Amino acid sequence: MSNWTVWKQEKNYRKLFWAGAISGIGSRFTQVAILTLLYQITDSGLAIGIFFTVRMAPFLLVAPLGGMLADRMPKKNLLIITDILRVPFALSPLLVQGPDHLWIIYTSAFFLASGDALYSPVRMASIPALVKQDRLLYVNAIEQIMLGAVLVVGSSTGGIIAYLFGLSVPFTLDGISFMISAMFLTGLTIPVTEKPIKQMKPIQHEPSNWNYILSSAALIIFLVIELTMPLANGTDNVLMSVYALDVFEMDDLGVGFIYGALGLGFIISSFFSNMLKRKLVPLIVIFIALEGTGHLILSSVPTFYIALLTVLFITFVGGISNICLSTLTMKVVPRSKQGSFFGLTEMISNTTMGVAMGVAGVLLKIFEPRTLSFLVGITYIVFTVVYAILFSKIDLVKAKRELRRA
């Protein structure tokens, strides 16, 4: 079996893929245009910092809510409604005329991020319901292709479109992308495994999701990874631009090349899914360690072009660890709890990454970029030692059975 075979067979998943890819590229258009607009009307880094803070805030509340709804309501309806509700907020920056309209930008950013926080756990929980368990690995590999393509196409094309046609066009295309995404989703068929709402117990009578998760050592390990990995990933996000702009002085062109290499690494990683059929836990640990090794190499590369190859290697091995971790999580977490679990992990990982990005900005005032990159590499390797110890303490097959009985 291969990615292409699974792609041809999973017609239902293809609709979910195209919906996510189109709306994801549209969202990248808006992010590029919003950052440009903010800088044009304020000439202030503070305004951009507030923008990212506003985008981070909804994940604290909305992501767990989205996950909980995914376990209780038809996922298809939630996805379509979320897409449609985001259209007016994607278009609202068209009304901005000057600094007096900053509130429009921040309001738009807040509600678009709320949509992302709701959409993401529902979409993640939909994948195991759509495809057979033995195909999850290949589908998660295809997800890496989408992630890389969105990163490359969305970021680079968004900048080109804004430059050639003005900032109004990316905002308009983003609104259209959500409508096209909703159209793809209308043809989606997600098998219903949930009980009808009227037959379910009231939410307040159900066991706490936190209690359920904390009763399982396996789920605790997944949460530890979701809590700690973004600490390094968030610093990565800041360092990549700094390497292009400050270390190698390649200006905006260098930033574009860096993000192109990031996206390409994710895409290439997806073609190695045939080699990842078994031993997912060792693969997770090994490839996270290799990701750290990549940062150690990046801290001493002499030229920008070698840096690009190193960045490609970092996201290549990171993409493989992502594929393995996502597949393992989907196999272990019971389907009836996947929405709630993915909602909690979205909340944790996005909040942690936002904090890490802020801290990275402070650390760059203390450390040189290369030094900070070296420390990030060491951090990755330390994390892998911790993960290896934690995984060695549990039997995942037994944990899976216990979770289903619970």
C-alpha positions, 0 to 999 in steps of 0.5 A: 500500500502507498499514499497514492493507493490510499488517496485513490481509495479514500474518496471521502477523505479527499473531500476533507483534504481539499477543504482543509487545503483550500481554506488553509491557503486562504488563511495564509493569504490573510495572515500575510496581508494582515501583517503587511496592513498592520505595519503600513498603518501603524509602523509598529512592532507592538501592533503585530505582537498584539495581533499574535496575542489576539490570535492565541487567546481563543485556543484557551477556550474554544479548542476544548469546546470544539473537541467536546462538540465533535464528540456530541454533534455531527462533525460534518455540520460543525465543519461546514458551519465553522467555514461559513461563519468565518467568511464575514470575518475574513472579509472585514479587513477590507473596511480598514482605512487607517489606525482608527480601524485597528479594532476591526483587524483585531476583531477579525483576527480573534474570530478567525482564530476562534474558527481555527480553534473550533475547526481543527479538533473536529477535523482531526477527530473526523479522520479516524471516522473516515478511514480504516485504521490500517490506513491512518499512517498513510492519511497522516502522511498525506496530511503532511503534504497538505501542511507543506503545500499550504505553507509554501503556496499560501505564504509565497503566493499570498505575498506575491498577490498582495504585492501585485494586486493590493491587500484587498485581493488576499482578503477577498480570496480568503473569504472565497476559500471558506465558501469553496471549502464548505462546498467540498464538505457538503459532499462529505459522509462521516459515519456516525458513531455518536449517540443522538444528542437527545439520548445522551446524558447531560454534559454536567453528568459525564465524567470529566475529560481531564479525569478520563485522560489523567487516569491513563498513563498513555494519554498523559504521555501524549499530553506531555509531548503536546506540552513540551514540543511546542516550547522548541517548535515555537522558538524554531518559528522565530529563529527561522526568520532571524536566520534569513534576516540577521544571520545571513542578511538575505532580506525578505527573499531569504525568508521566502526561501526558508519557508519554502524549505520548511514546506518542502521538508514536510512534503518529502517526509510524507513519501516515507510512510511505507517505511513507518508501518511498525515500531511507531514509538521508537520512530517518534523518539529517533526522529525528534532526536534527529530534529534536535541534531538538525538544530545543532548543525544549523547553529554552525552552518557557514552559508545560507544555502547549507542553512536551507538544506539543514532547514529542509532536513529539520522539517523532513525528520520533524514531519516523520515524527508528526506522522508517527505521533498522530497515527499512534494517538488516533489508534490509542485514543477511543473514537468517542473521546477523540474530539475532546482529546484533540481539543485539549491538545490543540489548546495546550500546544497552541498556547505553549507555542505562543508563549514560546514565541514570546519568550524566544523574542526575549531570549534573542536579546540575551543570546546570539541566534546561533547560540539559541539554535544550539540550545534548542537542539539540546532541548529536543534531545533532552525531550527525546530522553524523557519521552523514551523513559516515559514510553518504556514504562507503559504497555500501549496495547494494554493501555488501549484496551483499558481506555476502551473499557473505561 
